[in-house]
Amino acid sequence: MRSWARLLGSGVVRLARFYVNNRRDGSRLLSSALVICGAGLIRIDHPVGQVVALLAGLVSLYWWLCYRQLPS
């Protein structure tokens, strides 16, 4: 077993969740990431636009999955 996996299993290292605990703030985060992704898609012809669109799209996907798990 790798050393970092042992630390995680022992409870010594606790990683903070990259999301909030309520739906209002979660929807704000998700909409902000989607707007940034849209800005990247507008300039998809430029390498920076491609990177911004990809990263913001991945963050949006992660935050959408987290948002779905929040209680209503």
Number of C-alpha atoms within 10 A of each C-alpha: 5 6 8 10 10 12 12 12 11 10 9 9 12 10 8 6 8 9 14 15 13 12 16 11 13 19 15 11 18 20 15 14 21 19 15 17 23 17 15 23 18 13 14 16 10 11 11 12 18 17 15 19 24 16 16 22 20 15 18 21 15 14 21 16 11 18 22 11 11 12 8 8
